[in-house]
Amino acid sequence: MGKKDQINNVHRDKERVQAVLQLLRKQAPLTVKQEKLCNSACVERFLKVKGENVKKAAKHLRNFLNWRESLGIDHLIADEFSAELAEGVAYVSGHDDESRPVVIFRIKQDYQKFHSQKLFTRLLVFTLEVAIQTMAKSVEQFVILFDASFFRSASAFMNILLASLKIIADYYPGRLHKAFVIDPPSLFSYLWKGVKTFVDLAPLTMVVSSLDFEDSLEFNDFTAYPRAASLRFNPSSIPSSGKIGSCSSSRFSFTVSHHFDSVKPWYLSLTDTSSAKVGPTTTPVLGPAISPLNARSYSFASPIDRTPRGNMGPIKKGFFPSTPLPQKTQEMDHSEIHHPRSMRPSFFQSPAMFFKKDSGNFHISRADKCRESFQPFLKFYRRPYDEMIYRSKMRPPLGGLISIVSPHIRRRHMSVFQRF
């Protein structure tokens, strides 16, 4: 496309915008606020949604102006939603790398029981208006995060989600960059599959789970959790120069090991260390020392293990298998041992081998795409809510009486005679 074609396209777009504004003025005169709202960027967004059709864009824009007037959006202030602002039900968390505002909705399931649908719509519109106020001149879109972890009913959350997406699609066209549904109820995925074909903003809406991002938490050190750290044995806490926590009896001795990497930090041996035993203290060793891996009591051992190795006693016929076992002293030739041969993969192992693509072309599932798209916005989802920071982003008149009065107050110097 040459430079001349670009100039012609810009001139054609300006003519369409002026045609839409002329149709609006013919239907009804525009107020000062409406003239300021219907700038060229706003009209171009409506034209893009309606396929550059001037009449349809003008009709849609007129419905948009009537809706704002019926809802009283120009008179929305933060004092109307003081309870929602205190709990952090809906707020602007920050801006992403491309200066797009990130809006978070953390609505509870019982919110609709105590609030009407009109009040929820006003809260939604108020939050979106605050996000639009915080945009830079070159930014036109925002990102929305719907936290559904407070919902147990999939249908209840679906009603809120569909109402929000419809308002954004009808009255904020071209504003939504991406929308993420985080931790929805279990049945939400089945309902969403049947409904998303009728939702205009379904291609921009993604469902993700916060459990997929647990590895990104930087809390893997046990010292960060005092309870978990106390579960590990600390030998320095016990003043002892010998065996730590040693215990002896007539059958075995118990000793705590210093190696924390072992599975069991103790060791059992058959050496009798009891000094209270009457009689000779030297006893024959009944067997090899028990390691931490095979340590157990002899009361659960087989009769063969309980019998000393030197005195096997009369062997009953049929007690051992007929095949003689090799002696321990006999040196076995390991080269003659034939290990089972591993099976070679067959050419016709799977029909999918015929349709296998090149190794360079990897298929990325939709779930992986959703996780990758949500990764840049994870920090906004985990960031704690601060009401004062959110109120500082509001401009008059949305900020309420404080934001309206405080910038215009000019304290004059008062003398002593004027005070009394």
C-alpha positions in Angstrom: 0.0 0.0 0.0 1.4 3.3 -1.1 1.4 6.6 0.7 -1.3 7.9 -1.5 -3.6 5.0 -0.6 -3.0 5.6 3.1 -4.0 9.2 2.7 -7.2 8.2 0.9 -8.1 5.7 3.6 -7.7 8.3 6.3 -9.8 10.8 4.4 -12.5 8.1 3.9 -12.5 7.3 7.6 -13.0 10.9 8.5 -15.9 11.2 6.1 -17.6 8.2 7.7 -17.1 9.7 11.2 -18.7 13.0 10.1 -21.6 11.2 8.4 -22.3 9.3 11.7 -22.2 12.5 13.7 -24.6 14.2 11.3 -27.1 11.4 11.6 -26.9 11.6 15.3 -27.5 15.4 15.3 -30.5 15.0 12.9 -32.2 12.5 15.3 -31.6 14.7 18.4 -29.2 17.4 19.4 -26.2 16.3 21.4 -25.3 17.8 24.7 -21.8 19.1 25.6 -20.9 15.8 27.4 -22.2 13.7 24.5 -20.2 15.8 22.0 -17.1 15.2 24.1 -17.9 11.5 24.4 -18.6 10.9 20.7 -15.1 11.8 19.5 -13.5 10.3 16.4 -12.0 7.4 18.2 -15.3 6.4 19.7 -17.2 6.6 16.4 -14.5 4.6 14.7 -14.9 1.7 17.2 -18.6 1.6 16.5 -18.0 1.7 12.8 -15.6 -1.2 13.0 -18.1 -3.3 14.9 -20.8 -2.6 12.4 -18.7 -3.3 9.3 -18.1 0.3 8.3 -21.9 0.8 7.9 -22.8 4.4 8.7 -26.5 3.9 9.4 -26.0 0.9 11.7 -23.1 2.6 13.5 -25.3 5.7 14.1 -28.2 3.7 15.4 -25.9 1.7 17.7 -24.3 4.9 19.0 -27.7 6.5 19.7 -28.7 3.4 21.7 -25.5 3.8 23.6 -26.2 7.4 24.5 -29.8 6.6 25.6 -28.5 3.7 27.8 -26.0 6.0 29.5 -28.7 8.6 30.1 -31.2 6.1 31.5 -28.6 4.5 33.8 -27.2 7.9 35.0 -23.6 7.1 34.2 -22.6 10.7 34.2 -23.6 11.0 37.8 -21.8 7.9 39.1 -19.5 8.5 42.1 -17.5 6.3 44.4 -19.6 7.1 47.4 -22.4 5.0 46.0 -20.2 1.9 46.2 -18.4 2.4 49.5 -19.1 -1.2 50.7 -17.8 -2.7 47.4 -14.7 -0.5 47.5 -14.0 -1.5 51.1 -14.2 -5.3 50.3 -12.5 -5.0 46.9 -15.4 -6.5 44.9 -14.4 -4.7 41.7 -11.3 -2.6 41.1 -8.4 -1.7 38.8 -5.3 -3.6 39.9 -2.8 -1.9 37.7 -1.5 -1.7 34.1 0.3 -4.3 32.0 3.4 -3.9 29.9 1.4 -2.2 27.2 -0.3 0.3 29.6 -3.6 -1.5 29.4 -5.6 -1.3 32.7 -6.3 -4.7 34.4 -9.7 -4.9 36.0 -10.5 -7.6 38.6 -13.9 -8.7 39.7 -14.1 -10.7 42.9 -17.9 -11.0 43.4 -19.3 -13.5 45.9 -22.1 -15.8 45.2 -24.5 -14.2 47.6 -24.0 -10.7 46.1 -27.1 -11.0 43.9 -29.2 -12.0 46.8 -28.8 -8.7 48.5 -28.3 -6.4 45.5 -30.3 -5.9 42.4 -29.2 -6.4 38.8 -29.3 -2.7 38.2 -26.9 -2.0 41.1 -24.5 -4.7 39.7 -24.7 -3.0 36.3 -23.8 0.4 37.8 -20.9 -1.2 39.7 -19.6 -2.8 36.5 -19.9 0.4 34.5 -18.3 2.5 37.3 -15.3 0.2 37.4 -15.0 0.3 33.6 -15.2 4.0 33.5 -12.4 4.3 36.1 -10.3 1.9 33.9 -11.0 4.1 30.9 -10.0 7.2 32.8 -6.6 5.7 33.7 -5.8 4.9 30.0 -3.1 6.7 28.1 -4.0 8.5 24.9 -2.6 5.7 22.8 -4.4 2.9 24.7 -8.0 1.9 24.0 -8.4 -1.5 25.5 -8.5 -3.1 29.0 -8.1 -6.6 30.5 -10.7 -8.2 32.8 -10.0 -11.0 35.4 -13.1 -12.7 36.7 -12.3 -14.5 40.0 -14.9 -17.3 40.3 -13.4 -19.0 43.3 -16.1 -17.6 45.6 -18.9 -19.4 43.6 -20.2 -22.9 44.2 -22.9 -22.7 41.6 -21.9 -22.7 38.0 -25.2 -21.3 36.8 -25.0 -18.3 39.2 -21.6 -17.3 38.0 -22.7 -17.9 34.4 -25.4 -15.3 34.8 -23.0 -12.7 36.0 -20.4 -13.5 33.3 -22.9 -13.4 30.4 -24.4 -10.1 31.7 -21.0 -8.5 32.0 -19.8 -9.7 28.6 -23.0 -8.5 26.9 -22.7 -5.0 28.4 -19.1 -4.8 27.3 -19.9 -6.0 23.8 -22.9 -3.7 23.3 -21.8 -0.5 25.0 -18.0 -0.8 25.0 -17.2 -2.2 21.6 -13.5 -2.7 20.8 -12.5 -2.1 24.4 -11.9 -5.6 25.6 -8.5 -7.0 24.9 -8.8 -10.3 26.9 -11.0 -11.7 29.6 -9.9 -14.5 32.0 -12.2 -16.7 34.1 -10.2 -18.0 37.1 -11.1 -21.0 39.1 -14.7 -21.5 38.0 -17.0 -24.2 39.5 -16.6 -27.7 38.2 -19.7 -27.6 35.9 -18.9 -24.3 34.4 -16.8 -25.8 31.5 -19.8 -27.8 30.3 -22.1 -24.8 30.4 -19.6 -22.6 28.7 -19.2 -25.0 25.8 -22.9 -24.8 25.1 -23.2 -21.1 25.5 -20.0 -19.6 24.0 -21.2 -20.0 20.5 -23.9 -17.3 21.2 -21.5 -14.9 23.0 -19.8 -12.3 20.9 -16.8 -11.9 23.1 -16.2 -15.7 23.6 -13.1 -15.8 21.4 -11.5 -13.2 23.8 -12.6 -15.1 27.0 -10.3 -17.8 28.4 -10.8 -20.2 31.4 -7.7 -20.8 33.6 -7.0 -22.4 36.9 -4.7 -20.9 39.6 -3.5 -24.4 40.5 -1.5 -24.5 37.3 0.7 -21.6 38.5 1.6 -23.0 42.0 5.1 -23.6 40.8 5.7 -19.9 40.3 5.3 -19.2 44.0 8.5 -18.3 45.7 7.8 -20.0 49.0 9.6 -23.2 48.7 11.9 -22.6 51.7 10.9 -24.4 54.9 12.2 -21.6 57.0 9.4 -19.4 55.8 7.0 -21.6 57.7 7.9 -22.0 61.4 5.6 -24.9 61.9 7.0 -26.9 59.0 10.6 -26.0 59.9 10.0 -27.3 63.5 9.1 -30.8 62.2 12.8 -31.4 61.3 14.9 -32.8 64.1 17.5 -30.4 65.3 20.4 -32.2 67.1 21.8 -28.9 68.5 18.7 -28.5 70.7 19.8 -31.6 72.8 23.0 -31.1 74.8 24.6 -34.5 74.4 28.1 -35.5 73.3 27.4 -39.2 72.8 24.4 -40.9 71.2 21.5 -38.6 70.8 18.3 -40.0 72.3 19.8 -43.5 72.8 17.6 -46.3 74.2 18.5 -49.8 75.1 16.6 -53.0 76.1 17.2 -56.7 76.4 16.6 -57.2 72.7 17.8 -54.2 70.7 19.2 -50.7 71.1 17.8 -47.5 69.5 20.0 -44.7 68.3 19.1 -41.5 66.5 21.2 -40.9 63.4 22.8 -37.6 62.4 22.0 -38.0 58.7 18.9 -36.1 57.9 18.8 -37.3 54.3 18.0 -40.8 55.4 14.5 -42.0 55.2 14.4 -43.1 58.9 16.7 -41.0 61.3 17.2 -44.0 63.6 19.1 -47.3 63.7 18.3 -50.6 65.3 21.0 -53.2 66.3 20.8 -56.6 68.0 23.8 -55.8 70.3 22.6 -56.0 73.9 23.6 -52.9 75.8 21.4 -53.3 78.8 23.2 -53.1 82.1 20.1 -54.2 84.2 20.1 -57.8 82.7 20.9 -60.5 85.2 23.6 -63.0 84.1 26.2 -62.9 81.5 26.1 -59.9 79.2 27.9 -61.5 76.3 25.4 -63.0 73.9 26.1 -64.4 70.5 25.2 -62.2 67.6 21.9 -63.6 66.2 22.3 -62.1 62.7 23.4 -59.1 60.7 22.8 -55.6 62.0 19.4 -54.2 60.9 19.7 -51.3 58.6 17.1 -48.4 58.5 15.6 -50.0 55.4 14.9 -53.4 56.8 14.6 -52.8 60.5 11.7 -54.6 62.2 11.0 -56.7 65.3 11.9 -60.5 65.3 8.4 -61.3 66.6 7.2 -60.8 63.0 10.1 -62.7 61.4 9.8 -66.2 59.8 11.0 -69.3 61.7 14.1 -69.5 59.5 15.1 -65.9 60.5 14.5 -66.6 64.2 16.8 -69.7 64.1 20.5 -69.0 64.4 22.5 -69.5 61.2 25.0 -71.9 62.9 22.3 -74.3 64.2 19.7 -74.9 61.6 18.3 -78.1 63.2 16.6 -81.0 61.4 15.2 -79.9 58.1 11.9 -81.3 57.3 11.4 -82.8 53.9 9.5 -80.5 51.6 10.1 -77.4 53.7 12.5 -75.9 51.1 12.0 -76.1 47.4 13.5 -79.0 45.5 15.8 -76.7 43.5 19.0 -76.2 45.5 20.1 -72.6 46.0 23.6 -71.5 45.3 26.0 -71.0 48.2 27.0 -67.5 49.2 30.7 -68.4 48.9 30.3 -69.6 45.3 31.4 -67.0 42.8 28.8 -66.6 40.1 29.7 -65.6 36.6 27.6 -62.6 35.8 28.4 -62.9 32.2 26.3 -66.0 31.9 23.2 -64.4 33.4 20.7 -63.8 30.6 18.6 -60.7 31.3 15.2 -60.4 29.7 15.5 -58.8 26.3 13.6 -55.5 25.8 11.0 -55.6 23.1 11.9 -53.7 20.0 9.2 -51.3 18.8 7.3 -52.7 15.8 6.7 -50.8 12.7 3.0 -51.2 13.0 3.0 -50.4 16.7 0.4 -47.6 16.3 -1.6 -46.2 13.4 -0.7 -42.7 14.6 2.9 -43.3 13.3 1.6 -42.8 9.7 0.3 -39.3 10.6 3.2 -38.2 12.7 4.4 -34.7 11.8 7.8 -33.3 11.8 9.5 -32.9 15.2 9.7 -29.2 14.7 6.0 -28.7 14.5 4.6 -29.0 18.0 0.8 -28.8 18.6 -0.1 -26.4 21.4 -3.4 -27.1 23.1 -5.9 -24.4 23.9 -5.3 -24.9 27.6 -1.5 -24.2 27.2 -2.4 -21.1 25.2 -4.6 -19.9 27.9 -1.9 -20.5 30.5 0.6 -18.6 28.5 -1.7 -15.7 27.9 -2.6 -15.5 31.6 1.0 -15.6 32.8 1.7 -11.8 32.4 -1.5 -11.0 34.4 -0.8 -13.4 37.3 0.9 -10.7 39.3 -2.2 -8.6 39.2 -4.3 -11.5 40.4 -2.1 -12.2 43.4 -1.5 -8.5 44.3 -3.3 -7.6 47.5 -6.1 -5.1 47.2 -5.5 -1.6 48.6 -8.5 0.7 48.7 -6.5 3.9 48.9 -4.4 3.1 45.9 -7.5 2.3 43.9 -9.2 5.6 45.0 -6.2 7.5 44.0 -6.7 6.4 40.4 -10.2 7.9 40.2 -10.6 11.3 38.7 -13.5 13.7 39.3 -16.4 13.2 39.4 -16.0 9.4 39.8 -13.8 9.8 42.8 -16.6 11.2 44.9 -16.9 14.3 47.0 -13.3 14.2 48.3 -11.9 14.2 44.8 -14.3 16.9 43.7 -13.8 19.4 46.6 -10.2 18.9 47.6 -8.4 20.0 44.4 -10.4 23.2 44.3 -10.0 24.3 47.9 -7.7 27.2 48.3 -7.0 28.0 51.9 -6.5 31.8 52.4 -4.5 33.3 55.2 -6.8 34.3 58.1 -5.8 37.0 60.6 -6.6 36.8 64.3 -9.5 39.2 63.9 -11.1 37.2 61.1 -11.0 34.0 63.2 -13.0 35.4 66.1 
